[in-house]
């Protein structure tokens, strides 16, 4: 029983507990054969390791005040013009997603944008919804932008960037145009330009900015992502210690171990299904061929699957049905990256965004989920269509 002053008992264990059980039990029981388990580990292990490193980088950047400084700078650079502020926030969200991944944008940029909107006397929701949409749809350009990209990158014969640049650009242009129409009322008018906020440690802020710029250049040039991310962690960690700046979170929270365990559990479940015929079951759904209609079919199935379950297991389940054809693999990425905007659970970034928005606005405005779903239902089909048309045009 619970009552005043008594904590509410947890009826179910945290999600990472059953996920950890699955990671251990499926291979040990033989449900996930040993060869399949080794192949799955070889594919997903480096991806999960990169998630850990990039999360540490993002947290150290937050501790240096990088996200707050960028959002604050955008508010002052816009000089009180609401539409310019929106464009700058969109540019920052896109850059953050491309270089630091969609989850970083959702977790660390959302609070900064909410704070800046409030200081400027603007409704934070239109800006935050823009961040949410771009956290997902801007995650096509580089392998590091999304976990699905990291898993897919080694399978592209023509190189990841060579195949994905055109659909990524097309998706971004269409999404920005649609968001501008959806949020047009909020883009009108002016606001009082907030005063400059002095960085707690300008030296560390400068180091963080330089490290992120160099890391992004390394990713874009095709350098191995794990050593680049590790170098960024070492540089930022050393600078933080040198400047004696407190960490933004406890040391035990720097590593997102719960997220890693849950993601590994999803991978283990899908890997087990594949070992028992999932590929044969899904192959008819995605069809064959690389004409525009066939690519649209692949992307549509990817988007629908991501909204039904989640984009990570959706990609892992469908990838074996398209591997070996660059255009079809790219179409799947368009579907599972730009499509999971309708249901809140379709993307981890959306769940993280909802959590952050509620936490930093101290309450959820009436109809928040409805606004998320409506925006997603409009943006997702147009974004996926734009990506598919770009693929067909360059193919």
NUMAR-465440 format. One record per residue (C-alpha): x, y, z; residue in three letters; residue number from 1. Coordinates in Angstrom, 2 decimals. Example, Ala and Ser with C-alpha at 12.3 -4.5 7.8 and 13.67 -1.06 7.14 Angstrom:
((12.30,-4.50,7.80),"ala",1) ((13.67,-1.06,7.14),"ser",2) 
END
This chain:
((0.00,0.00,0.00),"unk",1) ((1.03,3.58,-0.55),"unk",2) ((0.02,6.71,1.23),"unk",3) ((1.18,10.20,2.12),"unk",4) ((4.91,10.22,2.60),"unk",5) ((5.34,6.66,1.31),"unk",6) ((7.17,6.06,-1.96),"unk",7) ((5.24,4.40,-4.75),"unk",8) ((6.43,0.84,-5.30),"unk",9) ((7.72,-0.08,-8.74),"unk",10) ((5.41,-2.78,-10.07),"unk",11) ((7.67,-3.73,-12.98),"unk",12) ((11.47,-3.89,-13.17),"unk",13) ((13.26,-1.20,-15.20),"unk",14) ((13.43,-2.00,-18.91),"unk",15) ((17.15,-2.70,-18.86),"unk",16) ((16.65,-5.72,-16.55),"unk",17) ((14.67,-7.91,-19.00),"unk",18) ((16.89,-6.62,-21.80),"unk",19) ((19.99,-7.85,-19.98),"unk",20) ((18.31,-11.21,-19.36),"unk",21) ((17.62,-11.53,-23.09),"unk",22) ((21.19,-10.59,-24.03),"unk",23) ((22.51,-13.37,-21.81),"unk",24) ((19.79,-16.00,-22.15),"unk",25) ((19.22,-16.05,-25.91),"unk",26) ((22.80,-17.09,-26.84),"unk",27) ((23.20,-19.42,-23.83),"unk",28) ((19.95,-21.22,-24.57),"unk",29) ((20.87,-21.73,-28.21),"unk",30) ((17.84,-19.75,-29.43),"unk",31) ((20.42,-17.38,-30.92),"unk",32) ((23.00,-19.74,-32.46),"unk",33) ((26.65,-19.10,-31.64),"unk",34) ((27.63,-18.12,-35.20),"unk",35) ((24.72,-15.71,-35.44),"unk",36) ((25.56,-14.26,-32.02),"unk",37) ((29.16,-13.63,-33.07),"unk",38) ((28.05,-11.98,-36.32),"unk",39) ((25.56,-9.82,-34.45),"unk",40) ((28.19,-8.78,-31.91),"unk",41) ((30.64,-7.91,-34.68),"unk",42) ((28.00,-5.71,-36.34),"unk",43) ((26.52,-4.00,-33.30),"unk",44) ((29.40,-3.96,-30.80),"unk",45) ((31.30,-1.08,-32.44),"unk",46) ((28.03,0.80,-32.87),"unk",47) ((27.20,0.58,-29.17),"unk",48) ((30.76,1.53,-28.28),"unk",49) ((30.43,4.62,-30.43),"unk",50) ((27.16,5.51,-28.69),"unk",51) ((28.98,5.48,-25.35),"unk",52) ((31.82,7.68,-26.60),"unk",53) ((29.56,10.19,-28.34),"unk",54) ((27.30,10.45,-25.29),"unk",55) ((30.32,11.29,-23.13),"unk",56) ((31.41,13.92,-25.66),"unk",57) ((27.93,15.46,-25.64),"unk",58) ((27.73,15.56,-21.85),"unk",59) ((31.17,17.17,-21.56),"unk",60) ((30.14,19.75,-24.16),"unk",61) ((27.02,20.47,-22.12),"unk",62) ((29.18,20.91,-19.04),"unk",63) ((31.31,23.40,-20.96),"unk",64) ((28.16,25.35,-21.81),"unk",65) ((28.44,24.77,-25.57),"unk",66) ((24.75,24.11,-26.26),"unk",67) ((23.58,27.03,-24.13),"unk",68) ((26.11,29.34,-25.76),"unk",69) ((25.09,28.36,-29.29),"unk",70) ((21.36,28.79,-28.57),"unk",71) ((21.98,32.09,-26.80),"unk",72) ((24.13,33.28,-29.68),"unk",73) ((21.35,32.42,-32.15),"unk",74) ((18.87,34.52,-30.16),"unk",75) ((21.18,37.53,-30.26),"unk",76) ((22.26,37.00,-33.87),"unk",77) ((18.62,37.03,-34.98),"unk",78) ((18.32,40.60,-33.60),"unk",79) ((14.78,40.18,-32.41),"unk",80) ((13.34,38.74,-35.64),"unk",81) ((11.34,35.61,-34.86),"unk",82) ((11.70,34.06,-38.33),"unk",83) ((15.48,34.49,-38.26),"unk",84) ((15.64,32.90,-34.81),"unk",85) ((13.68,29.93,-36.16),"unk",86) ((16.05,29.57,-39.12),"unk",87) ((19.08,29.70,-36.84),"unk",88) ((17.61,27.13,-34.45),"unk",89) ((16.89,24.89,-37.45),"unk",90) ((20.48,25.28,-38.64),"unk",91) ((21.88,24.47,-35.19),"unk",92) ((19.58,21.44,-34.82),"unk",93) ((20.66,20.17,-38.23),"unk",94) ((24.38,20.61,-37.51),"unk",95) ((24.05,19.04,-34.06),"unk",96) ((22.21,16.04,-35.48),"unk",97) ((24.66,15.52,-38.32),"unk",98) ((27.78,15.69,-36.13),"unk",99) ((26.60,14.56,-32.68),"unk",100) ((23.60,12.33,-33.55),"unk",101) ((19.85,12.71,-33.23),"unk",102) ((19.71,11.65,-29.58),"unk",103) ((22.19,14.36,-28.60),"unk",104) ((20.00,16.95,-30.31),"unk",105) ((16.92,15.70,-28.49),"unk",106) ((18.55,15.51,-25.05),"unk",107) ((20.91,18.47,-24.93),"unk",108) ((19.75,21.01,-27.50),"unk",109) ((16.06,20.90,-26.53),"unk",110) ((16.59,22.38,-23.02),"unk",111) ((18.84,25.13,-24.42),"unk",112) ((16.24,26.10,-27.04),"unk",113) ((13.44,26.10,-24.46),"unk",114) ((15.48,28.37,-22.18),"unk",115) ((16.34,30.79,-24.98),"unk",116) ((12.72,30.96,-26.16),"unk",117) ((11.59,31.84,-22.66),"unk",118) ((14.25,34.51,-22.26),"unk",119) ((13.09,35.99,-25.57),"unk",120) ((9.46,35.89,-24.46),"unk",121) ((8.46,33.40,-27.18),"unk",122) ((6.40,30.21,-26.99),"unk",123) ((9.05,27.45,-26.79),"unk",124) ((6.91,24.72,-28.39),"unk",125) ((7.26,25.69,-32.10),"unk",126) ((11.05,25.91,-31.76),"unk",127) ((11.17,22.67,-29.77),"unk",128) ((8.97,20.87,-32.32),"unk",129) ((11.35,22.04,-35.03),"unk",130) ((14.25,20.54,-33.07),"unk",131) ((12.31,17.27,-32.74),"unk",132) ((11.58,16.98,-36.46),"unk",133) ((15.15,17.78,-37.49),"unk",134) ((16.64,15.46,-34.87),"unk",135) ((15.14,12.62,-36.87),"unk",136) ((15.05,13.82,-40.47),"unk",137) ((18.51,15.46,-40.52),"unk",138) ((20.09,12.18,-39.43),"unk",139) ((20.79,10.85,-42.93),"unk",140) ((23.95,12.68,-44.01),"unk",141) ((26.75,10.97,-42.06),"unk",142) ((27.11,7.49,-40.58),"unk",143) ((27.52,9.00,-37.10),"unk",144) ((24.19,10.84,-37.30),"unk",145) ((22.13,7.72,-36.52),"unk",146) ((22.80,4.21,-35.25),"unk",147) ((21.05,2.78,-38.29),"unk",148) ((23.55,4.59,-40.52),"unk",149) ((26.51,3.19,-38.61),"unk",150) ((25.22,-0.33,-39.09),"unk",151) ((24.48,0.25,-42.77),"unk",152) ((27.64,2.13,-43.75),"unk",153) ((29.93,-0.89,-44.33),"unk",154) ((27.39,-2.39,-46.77),"unk",155) ((27.46,0.48,-49.29),"unk",156) ((29.57,-0.44,-52.31),"unk",157) ((29.73,3.19,-53.52),"unk",158) ((30.46,4.65,-50.07),"unk",159) ((27.94,5.97,-47.61),"unk",160) ((28.19,9.69,-48.36),"unk",161) ((28.19,9.16,-52.12),"unk",162) ((24.84,7.39,-51.94),"unk",163) ((23.13,9.27,-49.11),"unk",164) ((24.07,12.90,-49.86),"unk",165) ((21.26,13.49,-52.39),"unk",166) ((18.39,11.97,-50.36),"unk",167) ((19.67,13.64,-47.18),"unk",168) ((19.64,17.05,-48.88),"unk",169) ((16.21,16.48,-50.43),"unk",170) ((14.69,15.38,-47.12),"unk",171) ((16.16,18.40,-45.31),"unk",172) ((14.86,20.93,-47.86),"unk",173) ((11.35,19.49,-47.83),"unk",174) ((11.20,19.19,-44.04),"unk",175) ((12.29,22.80,-43.56),"unk",176) ((9.67,23.99,-46.05),"unk",177) ((6.91,21.97,-44.37),"unk",178) ((7.91,23.10,-40.88),"unk",179) ((7.93,26.73,-42.04),"unk",180) ((4.33,26.35,-43.18),"unk",181) ((3.21,24.44,-40.08),"unk",182) ((4.73,26.97,-37.69),"unk",183) ((4.14,30.11,-39.78),"unk",184) ((2.08,31.90,-37.08),"unk",185) ((4.90,31.51,-34.58),"unk",186) ((7.47,32.92,-37.03),"unk",187) ((5.88,36.35,-37.17),"unk",188) ((6.78,39.34,-35.06),"unk",189) ((9.77,40.37,-33.01),"unk",190) ((11.12,39.84,-29.51),"unk",191) ((13.37,41.63,-27.05),"unk",192) ((16.94,40.49,-27.66),"unk",193) ((18.23,38.82,-24.48),"unk",194) ((21.43,40.07,-22.92),"unk",195) ((24.63,38.15,-23.55),"unk",196) ((25.27,35.46,-20.98),"unk",197) ((28.86,35.18,-19.86),"unk",198) ((30.25,31.66,-20.11),"unk",199) ((31.23,30.14,-16.78),"unk",200) ((34.62,29.20,-18.32),"unk",201) ((35.31,30.81,-21.72),"unk",202) ((38.49,28.78,-22.18),"unk",203) ((36.72,25.44,-21.77),"unk",204) ((33.89,26.66,-24.00),"unk",205) ((36.40,27.47,-26.73),"unk",206) ((38.07,24.07,-26.36),"unk",207) ((34.70,22.31,-26.61),"unk",208) ((33.80,24.20,-29.77),"unk",209) ((37.16,23.40,-31.36),"unk",210) ((36.97,19.71,-30.43),"unk",211) ((33.46,19.34,-31.88),"unk",212) ((34.52,21.11,-35.09),"unk",213) ((37.55,18.84,-35.48),"unk",214) ((35.51,15.76,-34.67),"unk",215) ((32.91,16.71,-37.27),"unk",216) ((35.63,17.24,-39.86),"unk",217) ((37.05,13.84,-39.03),"unk",218) ((33.68,12.16,-39.44),"unk",219) ((32.98,13.95,-42.74),"unk",220) ((36.40,13.02,-44.14),"unk",221) ((35.76,9.33,-43.52),"unk",222) ((38.20,8.73,-40.67),"unk",223) ((37.37,5.74,-38.45),"unk",224) ((34.66,6.96,-36.11),"unk",225) ((35.72,5.14,-32.94),"unk",226) ((39.26,6.60,-32.74),"unk",227) ((37.96,10.08,-33.63),"unk",228) ((35.28,9.93,-30.91),"unk",229) ((37.77,8.51,-28.39),"unk",230) ((40.18,11.34,-29.15),"unk",231) ((37.38,13.85,-28.53),"unk",232) ((36.56,12.22,-25.19),"unk",233) ((40.19,12.35,-24.08),"unk",234) ((40.63,15.98,-25.17),"unk",235) ((37.41,17.21,-23.55),"unk",236) ((37.95,15.14,-20.42),"unk",237) ((41.47,16.50,-19.99),"unk",238) ((40.30,20.08,-20.58),"unk",239) ((37.48,19.67,-18.05),"unk",240) ((39.89,18.40,-15.40),"unk",241) ((42.43,21.09,-16.25),"unk",242) ((39.84,23.86,-15.90),"unk",243) ((38.39,22.24,-12.74),"unk",244) ((34.85,22.49,-14.07),"unk",245) ((32.35,20.14,-12.40),"unk",246) ((30.88,17.41,-14.57),"unk",247) ((27.28,18.08,-15.69),"unk",248) ((26.19,14.68,-14.37),"unk",249) ((27.66,12.17,-11.89),"unk",250) ((30.47,10.05,-13.35),"unk",251) ((28.27,6.93,-13.24),"unk",252) ((25.75,8.71,-15.47),"unk",253) ((28.25,9.79,-18.13),"unk",254) ((28.04,6.36,-19.72),"unk",255) ((24.51,5.57,-20.97),"unk",256) ((24.69,1.96,-19.89),"unk",257) ((20.93,1.51,-19.55),"unk",258) ((20.37,2.65,-23.13),"unk",259) ((23.17,0.37,-24.32),"unk",260) ((21.70,-2.65,-22.51),"unk",261) ((18.16,-2.01,-23.81),"unk",262) ((19.45,-1.52,-27.35),"unk",263) ((21.55,-4.69,-27.12),"unk",264) ((18.43,-6.55,-25.96),"unk",265) ((16.49,-5.34,-29.02),"unk",266) ((19.35,-6.43,-31.25),"unk",267) ((19.47,-9.87,-29.62),"unk",268) ((15.73,-10.39,-30.09),"unk",269) ((15.80,-9.40,-33.77),"unk",270) ((18.94,-11.48,-34.34),"unk",271) ((17.15,-14.49,-32.86),"unk",272) ((14.14,-13.94,-35.12),"unk",273) ((16.46,-13.78,-38.13),"unk",274) ((18.00,-17.08,-37.13),"unk",275) ((14.52,-18.59,-37.32),"unk",276) ((13.40,-17.29,-40.70),"unk",277) ((12.49,-13.62,-40.23),"unk",278) ((14.25,-12.63,-43.47),"unk",279) ((12.17,-15.05,-45.53),"unk",280) ((9.02,-13.74,-43.87),"unk",281) ((9.82,-10.08,-44.56),"unk",282) ((11.26,-10.40,-48.08),"unk",283) ((7.87,-10.32,-49.87),"unk",284) ((6.96,-7.09,-48.09),"unk",285) ((9.87,-5.12,-49.53),"unk",286) ((9.65,-6.58,-53.02),"unk",287) ((12.45,-6.41,-55.58),"unk",288) ((13.96,-3.92,-58.01),"unk",289) ((15.39,-0.43,-57.72),"unk",290) ((12.95,1.63,-59.78),"unk",291) ((11.13,4.51,-58.10),"unk",292) ((8.11,2.37,-57.20),"unk",293) ((10.26,-0.38,-55.68),"unk",294) ((12.31,2.11,-53.68),"unk",295) ((9.10,3.72,-52.42),"unk",296) ((7.89,0.29,-51.31),"unk",297) ((11.08,-0.34,-49.32),"unk",298) ((10.94,3.10,-47.70),"unk",299) ((7.24,2.80,-46.87),"unk",300) ((7.71,-0.59,-45.20),"unk",301) ((10.66,0.81,-43.25),"unk",302) ((8.70,3.84,-42.08),"unk",303) ((5.62,1.80,-41.16),"unk",304) ((7.72,-0.74,-39.26),"unk",305) ((9.59,1.99,-37.39),"unk",306) ((6.33,3.63,-36.31),"unk",307) ((4.91,0.26,-35.29),"unk",308) ((7.84,-0.84,-33.12),"unk",309) ((10.95,1.38,-33.23),"unk",310) ((13.39,2.36,-35.94),"unk",311) ((16.35,0.34,-34.57),"unk",312) ((14.72,-3.11,-34.55),"unk",313) ((12.88,-2.17,-37.76),"unk",314) ((16.18,-1.50,-39.54),"unk",315) ((17.87,-4.59,-38.16),"unk",316) ((14.92,-6.76,-39.17),"unk",317) ((14.67,-5.41,-42.72),"unk",318) ((18.35,-4.83,-43.57),"unk",319) ((19.07,-8.42,-44.73),"unk",320) ((16.28,-8.11,-47.31),"unk",321) ((17.96,-5.16,-49.08),"unk",322) ((21.69,-5.64,-48.46),"unk",323) ((23.65,-5.88,-51.71),"unk",324) ((21.79,-3.08,-53.48),"unk",325) ((22.90,0.45,-52.56),"unk",326) ((19.71,2.14,-53.72),"unk",327) ((17.42,-0.23,-51.82),"unk",328) ((19.53,0.01,-48.66),"unk",329) ((19.43,3.80,-48.95),"unk",330) ((15.65,3.70,-49.36),"unk",331) ((15.37,1.66,-46.17),"unk",332) ((17.45,4.25,-44.32),"unk",333) ((15.21,7.02,-45.63),"unk",334) ((12.20,5.12,-44.30),"unk",335) ((13.55,4.28,-40.84),"unk",336) ((15.27,7.66,-40.29),"unk",337) ((12.88,10.20,-41.81),"unk",338) ((9.71,8.17,-41.27),"unk",339) ((9.53,7.47,-37.50),"unk",340) ((7.80,10.73,-36.56),"unk",341) ((4.19,9.68,-36.04),"unk",342) ((4.20,7.50,-32.93),"unk",343) ((6.11,8.62,-29.82),"unk",344) ((7.97,5.29,-29.52),"unk",345) ((9.07,5.14,-33.16),"unk",346) ((12.37,6.81,-32.33),"unk",347) ((14.32,6.96,-29.09),"unk",348) ((14.99,10.61,-29.91),"unk",349) ((11.26,11.38,-29.71),"unk",350) ((10.92,9.73,-26.30),"unk",351) ((13.96,11.63,-25.06),"unk",352) ((12.59,14.89,-26.49),"unk",353) ((9.26,14.42,-24.72),"unk",354) ((11.05,13.77,-21.45),"unk",355) ((13.27,16.83,-21.81),"unk",356) ((10.48,19.16,-22.93),"unk",357) ((8.27,18.21,-20.00),"unk",358) ((11.15,18.49,-17.55),"unk",359) ((12.29,21.92,-18.68),"unk",360) ((8.86,23.46,-19.14),"unk",361) ((7.80,22.01,-15.78),"unk",362) ((4.55,20.76,-17.31),"unk",363) ((3.25,19.29,-20.52),"unk",364) ((1.03,21.74,-22.40),"unk",365) ((-2.41,20.46,-23.27),"unk",366) ((-2.34,18.49,-26.47),"unk",367) ((1.46,18.04,-26.57),"unk",368) ((1.30,14.47,-27.87),"unk",369) ((-1.36,15.48,-30.37),"unk",370) ((0.92,18.25,-31.69),"unk",371) ((3.78,15.77,-32.01),"unk",372) ((1.62,13.22,-33.85),"unk",373) ((0.03,15.79,-36.17),"unk",374) ((3.38,17.30,-37.10),"unk",375) ((4.82,13.85,-37.70),"unk",376) ((1.87,12.71,-39.78),"unk",377) ((2.39,15.69,-42.10),"unk",378) ((6.19,15.76,-42.19),"unk",379) ((7.03,12.04,-42.39),"unk",380) ((5.28,11.10,-45.68),"unk",381) ((6.61,14.18,-47.48),"unk",382) ((10.13,13.67,-46.12),"unk",383) ((10.21,10.00,-47.12),"unk",384) ((8.80,10.81,-50.57),"unk",385) ((11.47,13.49,-51.10),"unk",386) ((14.25,11.09,-50.17),"unk",387) ((12.92,8.36,-52.48),"unk",388) ((12.53,10.75,-55.41),"unk",389) ((16.09,11.97,-54.93),"unk",390) ((17.37,8.39,-54.91),"unk",391) ((15.44,7.57,-58.06),"unk",392) ((16.70,10.74,-59.77),"unk",393) ((20.39,10.07,-59.12),"unk",394) ((20.09,6.33,-59.67),"unk",395) 
END
